[in-house]
């Protein structure tokens, strides 16, 4: 039996949320800030709050 790992997928326990000055909820992970880009019934999609950031993150409906 072989096990493969995907380096693009990692679990991170260091997640927190803050509120922007405009009342928007922001995700903070590893000292980077993400704003919610899209919501579906099962997932939330976050993009880097800094324009040059190309990292995308997704969480489930419970922010995990």
N, C-alpha and C positions, 0 to 999 in steps of 0.2 A: 504494500500500500504506500503510495507516495502522497506527500502533502505539498501543496504549492501555496505560496503566499503572494498576495498582491500588495506591492509597496505603496500603491495609491490609496489603500484603505487602511485606516488606523483608528483605533479606539482612543478616546481622550476623555479623561475624567476631569479635566481642568476647564469646564465650561461655566460661564456665568452670564448674567444678563444685566444690562443697564438701561436707563431711559435717556433718550436724547433731549436736547433743549426744546424740541418740537413735540415731545411726548411719544416718540416712536421707540419701540422696544428694539434694542441692539444686542447681538450676541458677541461675547468676548471669549476668545479661545486663543491660548498661547500668546497673549498680549496683542492680538490683532482684533479689530472690530469689524463686524459684518452686519449688514442691514438685510431685512427680509425682502427678497426679490419677488417671491411667488408663494402662494399657499394653495394646497389641494386638501382634500379630505383626510389624507393619510400622511402628507409630508409638508415641510416648510423648506424652501430653498433660500439660502443666504448667499450674498455676494459681498466681496470686500468693500468696506465703506470708503476706502481711499480709491480714487479713480484708476490709478495705475495697478491696483491689485487684481490679479486674474484668478484668484483662488475662489472656488465655490464649495459650499458646505450644505448638507441637507440633514434635517432632523425629522423625527416623527412628530405626531400631533402632541406628544407629551414632552417635547424638547429634549429627546434623547438621541 
